[in-house]
Amino acid sequence: MLVLPRRFRPLRFVAPLALCFSGACGVGSSSGTPDDAGTTTPDGGTADVGIPDGSAPDGSAPEGGAAPTCRDGTKNGTESDVDCGGSCPTHCADGAGCAVSGDCVSSVCDAGKCAAATCGDGVKNGTETDVDCGGAACVAAGKECGRGRLCLTAADCRFGSICTTGRCSNAPGISHLSAGEKTICAILDNGSLKCWGDSNFGQSGLQDVITRGDNAGEMGNALPAVDLGAGRTAVSVATYEAHTCALLDNASIKCWGYNDFGQLGLGDTVTRGGWPGSMGDNLPPVAFPPQRTPRALSVGLFHSCAILDNGDLSCWGRNGRGELGLGDTIARGDVAGQLGRNLPKVDLGAGRTAVSLSASTSRTCAILDNGTLKCWGDNVYGQLGLGDTTDRYAPPPMPIDLGQGRTAVAVSAGTQTTCAILDNGSVKCWGWNIRGQLGLGYTNDSYSPPATPIDLGQGRTALAVSAGLDHACAILDNGSLKCWGCNDFGQLGLGDTNNRGDNPGEMGDALPAVDLGAGRTAVAVSAGKAPHTCALLDDGSVKCWGSNAAGFLGLGDTRDRGGNPGEMGDSLLPVELGGLVH
């Protein structure tokens, strides 16, 4: 007998899978081959399809021949398409004919054809966990489920909700996070702002100088929200060593804390936030030029910056190293009359505007509208990326060379280190490197971006980057978090105190991801300007690790976390910020 090669053998018709109704499953052959008794089921058995289409009530064939069935390869009987729909238990695939929605796998019958499931058809179908939300397709389309809707994982739920007992819960979530040197601040999903840690200059904005988070009973509902003024909420927040600024919902900026150099932008040097009556409606907003409003902010050690609605960039506060970018070393904002219509803008180059910024210790960096990156101010370690150690009092004419054809999509100015995500998802860091914070496998400083990006692991790219005191962290494209550099206090979150990135072979796939807990991923990270790190997780919670000298971790004690085995993952509790008041 001639045996044809597999590719030339005639195809054998396989009947469509029948759905299981009224417990009529698993009866018959387990081979998956249809027989006269029924239709193949998904588990390989057969099921009786009931009275065949067109048969007599007793199941006998009508006069004239064999009765139509739901597995005969022909559209007949009451079927809406071949062997599906109508009285057939098998629903019709997308594009097949239909009479009613119940004929279709998608439960959507449009103009006589079964339509593909969409995230806007008003039906729970496809991979959706609830009607038009959740599941891979809808999440990718930005259609996460709201609170109270069905879910399988936290990814199915809208930001600020978590998946609990199959539903997106009413648990509070965090929308923005900033870890400074002494203070951590987070914006809850109702726009309220809470800060903890050291507040020796009132930088927590709680109208006292009390440290919070270092003792039991100080967090959760016991931690007051910052009074931003009647009806005001926060959109973003930035904190450094001793002052904090927040962008509010009415497109204004308020700053509080240490103010010796005018970094609060109030035309004086009076500290705010550390005594009663210094916050709320009593705290004036920063004055910008007429008709101009801020849309982004960042703060350095003793200066503050904002991008305005027209793309202008303005800075105020200390200017000893040219960090304000105005071509001199004169402070702005410490005396009356220097802000408002008199607040100068940084010259970014002819026709150029700013789209992103990051300020740090006596330095400011900005990504321009054409994707180029410029930094100015302190350059003692080459952190301006210009190939030398000369300070710049204004943005240089030429941008930082990021590599042939490469542009920047994100920048983070650490204490003396600068990191950028490039348009291809790679990360480059330059400047101070004594603890391996550049992630290059050695400890020599780099005065310009290295030719080779940081090795994040095979095939991995970065979604976010944050440079801190002497360590840095990046969120990768799979939601994992990796940190490198100094690890004296466990700030890398790896269960030990070994530095990473200062020796060959420590980066790439050899660098472990931070254990954030079972199933948890990171959506934002802030490497502190002290040896600690905080991450915003996909369930809307915040976890912090590393140094806890002043309650930085918000866990009600001063014990460091992350430097010993068993301290991360599910063992590391999230920061308790209390319930939300909407």
C-alpha positions as CSV (number, residue, x, y, z in Angstrom):
1,M,0.0,0.0,0.0
2,L,1.3,3.4,-0.9
3,V,1.7,5.7,2.1
4,L,1.8,9.3,1.2
5,P,4.0,11.7,3.1
6,R,2.1,13.7,5.8
7,R,2.0,16.9,3.7
8,F,0.2,15.0,0.8
9,R,-2.3,13.1,2.9
10,P,-5.9,14.2,2.4
11,L,-7.4,16.2,5.2
12,R,-9.9,14.5,7.5
13,F,-12.9,16.6,8.5
14,V,-13.1,17.2,12.2
15,A,-16.4,18.3,13.6
16,P,-16.5,21.5,15.6
17,L,-16.3,21.2,19.4
18,A,-19.6,21.1,21.1
19,L,-20.3,22.9,24.3
20,C,-21.2,21.1,27.4
21,F,-24.8,21.5,28.6
22,S,-26.9,20.0,31.3
23,G,-24.0,17.8,32.4
24,A,-23.9,15.9,29.1
25,C,-20.0,15.8,29.0
26,G,-17.4,13.2,28.9
27,V,-19.7,10.5,27.5
28,G,-18.2,8.3,24.8
29,S,-14.8,7.8,23.4
30,S,-11.8,9.6,25.0
31,S,-9.9,9.6,21.7
32,G,-11.4,12.8,20.5
33,T,-12.8,11.1,17.4
34,P,-16.4,11.9,16.6
35,D,-18.8,9.0,16.4
36,D,-22.5,8.5,15.8
37,A,-23.3,9.2,19.4
38,G,-22.2,12.8,19.6
39,T,-19.8,15.6,18.9
40,T,-16.2,15.9,20.1
41,T,-15.9,17.9,23.3
42,P,-12.9,20.1,24.4
43,D,-11.6,17.4,26.7
44,G,-11.5,14.8,23.9
45,G,-14.8,12.9,24.8
46,T,-18.1,13.1,23.0
47,A,-21.4,14.6,23.9
48,D,-24.9,13.9,22.7
49,V,-26.1,16.9,20.8
50,G,-29.7,16.1,21.5
51,I,-32.4,16.1,18.7
52,P,-30.6,16.6,15.4
53,D,-31.7,19.4,13.2
54,G,-34.7,18.5,11.1
55,S,-35.3,15.2,12.8
56,A,-38.6,14.0,14.2
57,P,-39.3,14.7,17.8
58,D,-38.2,11.2,18.8
59,G,-34.9,11.7,17.0
60,S,-35.7,9.4,14.1
61,A,-34.9,10.5,10.6
62,P,-37.6,12.2,8.7
63,E,-39.0,10.6,5.6
64,G,-36.6,10.8,2.7
65,G,-33.2,10.3,4.3
66,A,-30.8,10.9,7.1
67,A,-31.5,13.8,9.5
68,P,-29.3,16.9,9.5
69,T,-26.9,17.0,12.4
70,C,-24.6,19.6,13.9
71,R,-21.6,17.7,12.7
72,D,-22.3,16.8,9.1
73,G,-20.3,19.6,7.5
74,T,-23.4,21.2,5.9
75,K,-25.4,24.2,6.8
76,N,-28.9,22.8,7.3
77,G,-31.7,22.5,9.7
78,T,-31.9,25.6,11.9
79,E,-28.2,26.3,11.8
80,S,-27.2,29.9,11.2
81,D,-23.9,28.6,9.6
82,V,-22.3,25.3,9.0
83,D,-22.8,23.1,12.1
84,C,-23.2,26.1,14.5
85,G,-25.8,28.5,15.8
86,G,-29.5,27.9,15.9
87,S,-30.3,24.7,17.8
88,C,-26.7,23.6,17.6
89,P,-24.8,23.8,20.9
90,T,-21.7,25.0,19.1
91,H,-21.5,28.8,18.8
92,C,-20.4,30.3,15.5
93,A,-17.0,31.9,15.0
94,D,-16.3,35.5,14.1
95,G,-17.5,36.1,10.5
96,A,-19.9,33.2,10.4
97,G,-23.6,33.8,9.8
98,C,-26.0,34.4,12.6
99,A,-29.6,35.2,13.4
100,V,-29.3,36.3,17.0
101,S,-26.4,37.2,19.3
102,G,-26.6,33.8,21.0
103,D,-25.5,32.2,17.8
104,C,-22.0,33.7,18.2
105,V,-18.9,32.9,20.3
106,S,-18.6,36.7,20.7
107,S,-22.3,37.0,21.6
108,V,-22.4,39.9,19.0
109,C,-24.5,39.4,15.8
110,D,-24.1,42.4,13.5
111,A,-25.9,42.5,10.2
112,G,-26.2,38.7,10.0
113,K,-22.5,38.1,10.8
114,C,-20.8,37.2,14.0
115,A,-18.6,40.2,15.0
116,A,-15.3,39.9,16.7
117,A,-15.2,40.8,20.4
118,T,-14.2,44.4,21.2
119,C,-13.7,46.4,24.3
120,G,-16.7,48.5,23.5
121,D,-19.5,46.2,22.4
122,G,-21.4,46.1,25.7
123,V,-20.9,42.4,26.1
124,K,-18.5,40.3,28.3
125,N,-16.6,38.4,25.7
126,G,-13.2,37.6,24.4
127,T,-10.6,37.7,27.1
128,E,-12.5,40.3,29.2
129,T,-12.9,39.7,32.9
130,D,-16.0,42.0,32.9
131,V,-18.0,43.8,30.3
132,D,-15.6,45.7,28.1
133,C,-12.8,45.7,30.6
134,G,-9.9,43.6,32.0
135,G,-8.1,40.8,30.2
136,A,-5.1,41.2,27.9
137,A,-6.8,42.9,25.0
138,C,-8.8,45.5,26.9
139,V,-5.9,46.3,29.3
140,A,-3.7,46.9,26.2
141,A,-6.4,49.2,24.9
142,G,-6.5,51.1,28.2
143,K,-9.7,49.6,29.4
144,E,-9.0,48.4,32.9
145,C,-11.9,47.6,35.1
146,G,-13.1,50.0,37.7
147,R,-13.8,49.3,41.4
148,G,-16.3,46.6,42.0
149,R,-15.9,45.0,38.5
150,L,-14.7,41.4,38.0
151,C,-11.0,40.7,37.7
152,L,-8.4,37.9,37.8
153,T,-5.3,39.9,38.6
154,A,-4.3,43.4,39.6
155,A,-3.5,44.2,36.0
156,D,-7.2,43.9,35.1
157,C,-8.0,46.8,37.5
158,R,-7.8,50.5,37.0
159,F,-5.0,52.3,38.7
160,G,-5.6,52.7,42.4
161,S,-7.5,49.5,42.7
162,I,-6.4,45.9,43.5
163,C,-7.9,42.6,42.6
164,T,-9.4,41.0,45.8
165,T,-11.7,38.0,45.8
166,G,-12.3,38.4,42.1
167,R,-13.2,42.0,42.1
168,C,-11.4,45.3,41.8
169,S,-11.4,46.6,45.4
170,N,-11.8,49.9,47.0
171,A,-8.3,49.8,48.5
172,P,-6.4,53.1,48.3
173,G,-3.8,53.5,45.7
174,I,-0.9,55.9,45.1
175,S,-0.6,58.0,41.9
176,H,2.8,59.7,42.4
177,L,5.9,59.2,44.5
178,S,9.1,61.1,45.4
179,A,11.9,60.0,47.7
180,G,14.2,62.8,48.8
181,E,17.1,62.7,51.2
182,K,15.2,63.0,54.4
183,T,11.5,62.9,53.4
184,I,9.3,60.6,51.2
185,C,6.1,62.0,49.7
186,A,3.2,60.2,47.9
187,I,0.0,61.4,46.3
188,L,-3.0,59.2,46.9
189,D,-5.5,58.5,44.2
190,N,-7.9,61.2,45.6
191,G,-5.2,63.8,45.2
192,S,-4.3,64.1,48.9
193,L,-0.6,64.3,49.7
194,K,1.2,62.6,52.5
195,C,4.8,62.9,53.5
196,W,6.8,61.0,56.2
197,G,10.4,60.8,57.5
198,D,12.5,63.7,58.8
199,S,10.8,67.1,58.9
200,N,13.4,69.3,60.6
201,F,12.7,72.2,58.3
202,G,9.0,71.5,57.8
203,Q,9.5,69.8,54.5
204,S,6.8,67.3,55.3
205,G,4.3,70.2,55.3
206,L,2.6,69.1,58.5
207,Q,3.1,72.4,60.3
208,D,5.5,70.9,62.8
209,V,9.1,69.4,62.8
210,I,8.1,66.0,64.0
211,T,9.7,62.9,62.4
212,R,7.0,60.4,61.3
213,G,7.2,56.8,60.3
214,D,9.8,55.8,62.9
215,N,7.4,54.9,65.6
216,A,4.3,52.7,65.7
217,G,1.0,54.4,65.3
218,E,2.3,57.3,63.1
219,M,1.3,56.1,59.7
220,G,-2.0,55.1,58.1
221,N,-4.9,57.3,59.1
222,A,-2.8,58.8,61.9
223,L,-0.6,60.4,59.2
224,P,-2.2,63.8,58.3
225,A,-2.5,64.9,54.7
226,V,-0.6,68.0,53.7
227,D,-2.9,71.0,53.8
228,L,-2.7,72.5,50.3
229,G,-5.5,74.9,50.6
230,A,-9.3,74.7,50.5
231,G,-10.4,72.2,47.8
232,R,-6.9,71.8,46.4
233,T,-5.3,68.5,45.5
234,A,-1.9,67.5,44.2
235,V,-1.0,66.3,40.7
236,S,2.8,65.7,41.2
237,V,5.3,66.2,44.0
238,A,9.1,66.6,44.2
239,T,11.2,66.6,47.4
240,Y,15.0,66.7,47.9
241,E,16.9,67.3,51.2
242,A,14.9,70.0,53.0
243,H,12.2,71.4,50.8
244,T,9.2,70.0,48.9
245,C,7.1,71.4,46.0
246,A,3.8,70.1,44.6
247,L,2.0,70.9,41.4
248,L,-1.7,71.3,42.2
249,D,-4.9,70.6,40.4
250,N,-5.4,74.3,39.6
251,A,-2.1,74.5,37.7
252,S,-0.2,76.2,40.5
253,I,2.9,75.2,42.4
254,K,3.3,75.5,46.2
255,C,6.7,74.9,48.0
256,W,7.5,74.5,51.7
257,G,10.4,73.7,53.9
258,Y,13.9,75.2,54.0
259,N,14.1,78.6,52.2
260,D,17.5,80.3,52.8
261,F,18.0,80.7,49.1
262,G,14.5,81.5,48.0
263,Q,13.9,78.0,46.7
264,L,10.2,78.2,47.8
265,G,9.7,81.0,45.2
266,L,8.0,83.4,47.6
267,G,10.3,86.4,47.4
268,D,11.8,85.9,50.9
269,T,13.9,83.5,52.9
270,V,11.3,82.5,55.4
271,T,11.0,78.8,56.1
272,R,7.4,77.4,55.7
273,G,5.6,74.2,56.7
274,G,7.2,73.7,60.1
275,W,4.9,75.8,62.3
276,P,1.1,76.3,62.6
277,G,-0.6,78.5,60.1
278,S,2.2,78.2,57.5
279,M,0.4,75.9,55.1
280,G,-3.0,75.7,53.4
281,D,-4.5,79.0,52.1
282,N,-1.8,80.8,54.1
283,L,0.9,79.4,51.8
284,P,1.1,81.4,48.6
285,P,1.8,79.7,45.2
286,V,4.9,80.5,43.2
287,A,4.3,83.5,41.0
288,F,4.9,82.9,37.2
289,P,4.9,85.4,34.3
290,P,1.3,86.6,33.3
291,Q,-0.8,84.1,31.4
292,R,1.7,81.3,32.1
293,T,1.0,78.2,34.2
294,P,3.3,75.3,35.2
295,R,2.9,71.7,33.9
296,A,5.9,69.9,35.4
297,L,8.4,70.5,38.3
298,S,11.5,69.2,39.9
299,V,13.6,70.3,42.8
300,G,17.3,70.2,43.6
301,L,19.2,70.6,46.8
302,F,18.5,74.3,47.1
303,H,16.7,75.3,43.9
304,S,13.4,74.5,42.1
305,C,12.4,74.4,38.5
306,A,9.2,74.3,36.4
307,I,8.3,73.8,32.8
308,L,5.5,76.2,31.8
309,D,2.6,75.6,29.5
310,N,4.4,77.1,26.5
311,G,7.5,74.9,27.0
312,D,9.6,77.6,28.8
313,L,11.8,76.5,31.6
314,S,12.3,78.6,34.7
315,C,14.3,78.0,37.9
316,W,14.6,79.8,41.2
317,G,16.6,79.5,44.5
318,R,20.4,79.1,44.9
319,N,22.6,79.6,41.9
320,G,26.1,79.2,43.2
321,R,27.1,76.7,40.5
322,G,24.9,78.1,37.7
323,E,22.1,75.6,38.4
324,L,19.4,78.1,37.4
325,G,20.8,78.3,33.9
326,L,20.8,82.0,33.6
327,G,24.4,82.7,32.8
328,D,25.4,83.9,36.3
329,T,25.5,82.8,39.9
330,I,22.9,85.2,41.3
331,A,20.1,83.6,43.4
332,R,16.5,84.2,42.4
333,G,13.4,84.2,44.6
334,D,15.0,85.2,47.9
335,V,13.9,88.9,47.6
336,A,10.7,90.5,46.4
337,G,10.3,91.4,42.7
338,Q,12.3,88.5,41.2
339,L,9.5,86.2,40.3
340,G,6.2,86.7,38.4
341,R,6.7,88.8,35.3
342,N,10.4,89.2,36.3
343,L,11.1,85.5,36.5
344,P,13.6,84.8,33.6
345,K,13.4,81.7,31.4
346,V,16.3,79.5,30.6
347,D,17.7,79.9,27.1
348,L,17.5,76.4,25.7
349,G,18.5,77.4,22.2
350,A,16.7,79.1,19.3
351,G,13.2,77.9,19.1
352,R,13.7,75.1,21.6
353,T,11.4,74.2,24.4
354,A,11.5,71.7,27.3
355,V,9.4,68.6,27.6
356,S,11.0,67.0,30.7
357,L,13.4,68.0,33.5
358,S,15.3,66.8,36.5
359,A,17.1,68.9,39.1
360,S,19.6,67.7,41.6
361,T,22.5,69.0,43.7
362,S,23.5,72.3,42.1
363,R,22.5,70.9,38.6
364,T,19.6,70.9,36.2
365,C,18.9,68.7,33.2
366,A,16.2,69.1,30.5
367,I,15.1,67.1,27.5
368,L,14.2,69.4,24.7
369,D,11.4,69.2,22.2
370,N,13.7,67.6,19.6
371,G,14.8,64.8,22.0
372,T,18.2,66.4,22.8
373,L,19.5,66.5,26.4
374,K,21.2,69.5,28.0
375,C,22.5,69.8,31.6
376,W,24.1,72.8,33.4
377,G,25.5,73.7,36.8
378,D,27.9,71.7,38.9
379,N,30.2,69.4,36.9
380,V,32.9,68.3,39.3
381,Y,32.5,64.6,38.4
382,G,31.6,65.2,34.7
383,Q,27.9,64.8,35.5
384,L,27.0,67.3,32.8
385,G,28.1,64.7,30.2
386,L,30.3,67.2,28.2
387,G,33.6,65.4,28.4
388,D,35.1,67.6,31.1
389,T,34.7,68.8,34.7
390,T,34.0,72.5,34.0
391,D,30.8,74.0,35.5
392,R,28.3,75.6,33.1
393,Y,26.2,78.6,34.2
394,A,23.8,78.2,31.3
395,P,22.8,75.4,28.9
396,P,25.6,74.7,26.5
397,P,25.1,75.3,22.8
398,M,25.6,71.7,22.0
399,P,23.6,68.9,23.6
400,I,25.0,65.8,25.3
401,D,26.3,63.3,22.8
402,L,24.2,60.2,23.5
403,G,25.5,58.2,20.6
404,Q,24.9,58.4,16.8
405,G,21.3,59.2,16.1
406,R,20.2,58.6,19.7
407,T,17.8,60.9,21.6
408,A,16.6,61.0,25.2
409,V,13.1,60.0,26.4
410,A,13.7,60.3,30.2
411,V,16.4,61.8,32.4
412,S,17.2,61.5,36.1
413,A,19.8,63.7,37.8
414,G,21.2,61.9,40.9
415,T,23.4,63.5,43.5
416,Q,26.5,63.5,41.3
417,T,25.3,61.1,38.6
418,T,23.1,61.5,35.5
419,C,21.1,58.7,33.9
420,A,19.0,58.8,30.7
421,I,16.7,56.4,28.9
422,L,17.4,56.6,25.1
423,D,14.8,56.3,22.3
424,N,15.7,52.7,21.8
425,G,15.0,51.8,25.5
426,S,18.6,51.6,26.5
427,V,20.1,53.3,29.6
428,K,23.3,55.3,29.9
429,C,24.7,56.9,33.1
430,W,27.7,59.2,33.5
431,G,29.4,61.2,36.2
432,W,30.4,60.0,39.7
433,N,31.0,56.3,39.9
434,I,32.8,55.5,43.1
435,R,30.3,52.7,44.0
436,G,29.5,51.4,40.6
437,Q,26.4,53.5,40.2
438,L,27.0,53.9,36.5
439,G,26.5,50.2,36.1
440,L,29.6,49.7,33.9
441,G,31.5,47.1,35.9
442,Y,34.2,49.5,37.2
443,T,34.4,52.5,39.4
444,N,36.1,55.2,37.2
445,D,34.1,58.3,36.7
446,S,32.7,59.0,33.3
447,Y,32.7,62.6,32.0
448,S,30.4,61.7,29.1
449,P,27.8,59.0,28.2
450,P,29.7,55.7,27.6
451,A,29.6,54.2,24.2
452,T,28.0,51.0,25.5
453,P,24.6,51.2,27.4
454,I,24.1,49.5,30.8
455,D,23.5,45.8,30.4
456,L,19.9,45.3,31.8
457,G,19.7,41.6,30.7
458,Q,19.1,39.9,27.4
459,G,16.4,41.6,25.4
460,R,15.5,43.9,28.2
461,T,14.8,47.7,27.8
462,A,13.9,50.3,30.4
463,L,10.6,52.1,31.0
464,A,11.8,54.3,33.9
465,V,15.1,55.2,35.6
466,S,16.0,57.0,38.8
467,A,19.4,58.0,40.0
468,G,19.9,58.5,43.7
469,L,22.8,59.3,46.1
470,D,25.2,56.6,44.8
471,H,22.8,54.0,43.4
472,A,20.3,53.9,40.5
473,C,17.3,51.8,39.6
474,A,15.4,51.1,36.4
475,I,12.0,49.6,35.7
476,L,12.3,47.2,32.8
477,D,9.8,46.5,30.0
478,N,8.5,43.4,31.8
479,G,7.7,45.4,35.0
480,S,10.7,44.0,36.9
481,L,12.9,46.4,38.9
482,K,16.7,46.3,38.9
483,C,19.0,48.5,41.1
484,W,22.8,48.8,41.1
485,G,25.6,50.8,42.8
486,C,26.1,51.2,46.5
487,N,24.3,48.8,48.8
488,D,25.6,49.5,52.3
489,F,22.1,49.7,53.7
490,G,20.3,47.2,51.4
491,Q,19.0,50.0,49.1
492,L,19.4,47.6,46.1
493,G,16.8,45.4,47.7
494,L,18.7,42.1,47.0
495,G,18.9,40.7,50.5
496,D,22.5,41.5,51.0
497,T,24.9,44.5,51.3
498,N,27.1,43.8,48.3
499,N,27.5,46.6,45.7
500,R,26.6,45.8,42.2
501,G,27.9,47.3,39.0
502,D,31.4,48.1,40.4
503,N,33.0,44.8,39.1
504,P,32.7,42.9,35.8
505,G,30.0,40.3,35.5
506,E,27.6,41.9,37.9
507,M,25.1,43.4,35.5
508,G,22.8,42.0,32.8
509,D,21.2,38.7,33.6
510,A,23.6,38.3,36.6
511,L,21.9,41.2,38.3
512,P,18.8,39.9,40.1
513,A,15.5,41.8,40.0
514,V,14.2,43.2,43.2
515,D,11.6,40.9,44.8
516,L,8.6,43.0,45.2
517,G,6.2,40.3,46.3
518,A,4.3,37.5,44.5
519,G,3.0,38.7,41.2
520,R,3.9,42.3,41.8
521,T,5.6,44.6,39.3
522,A,6.8,48.2,39.5
523,V,5.2,51.2,37.7
524,A,7.4,53.9,39.2
525,V,10.6,54.1,41.2
526,S,12.4,56.8,43.2
527,A,16.0,56.2,44.3
528,G,16.4,58.4,47.3
529,K,19.1,61.0,47.7
530,A,19.9,59.0,50.9
531,P,20.5,55.3,50.8
532,H,16.9,54.1,50.4
533,T,14.6,53.3,47.5
534,C,10.8,53.4,47.1
535,A,8.7,51.8,44.4
536,L,5.1,52.2,43.4
537,L,3.7,48.8,42.6
538,D,1.0,47.7,40.1
539,D,-1.5,47.3,42.8
540,G,-1.3,50.9,43.8
541,S,0.8,50.3,46.9
542,V,4.3,51.7,47.9
543,K,7.2,49.7,49.3
544,C,10.4,51.2,50.5
545,W,13.7,49.6,51.5
546,G,17.3,50.5,52.6
547,S,18.2,53.0,55.3
548,N,15.5,53.7,57.8
549,A,17.2,56.1,60.1
550,A,14.3,58.5,60.4
551,G,11.4,56.3,59.5
552,F,12.1,56.7,55.7
553,L,10.5,53.3,55.0
554,G,7.2,54.2,56.8
555,L,7.1,51.0,58.8
556,G,6.8,52.4,62.3
557,D,10.4,51.6,63.3
558,T,14.0,52.5,62.4
559,R,15.2,49.1,61.3
560,D,16.8,48.9,57.8
561,R,15.3,46.6,55.2
562,G,16.7,44.9,52.1
563,G,20.2,44.1,53.4
564,N,19.4,40.6,54.8
565,P,17.8,37.5,53.4
566,G,14.0,37.2,53.9
567,E,13.4,41.0,54.2
568,M,12.0,41.6,50.7
569,G,9.1,40.1,48.7
570,D,5.9,39.5,50.7
571,S,7.9,39.9,53.9
572,L,8.3,43.6,53.2
573,L,5.1,45.4,54.1
574,P,3.8,48.3,52.0
575,V,3.7,51.7,53.5
576,E,0.4,52.2,55.3
577,L,-1.2,55.5,54.2
578,G,-4.7,55.0,55.5
579,G,-8.1,55.1,53.8
580,L,-9.1,57.7,51.3
581,V,-11.7,60.4,51.9
582,H,-13.3,61.3,48.6
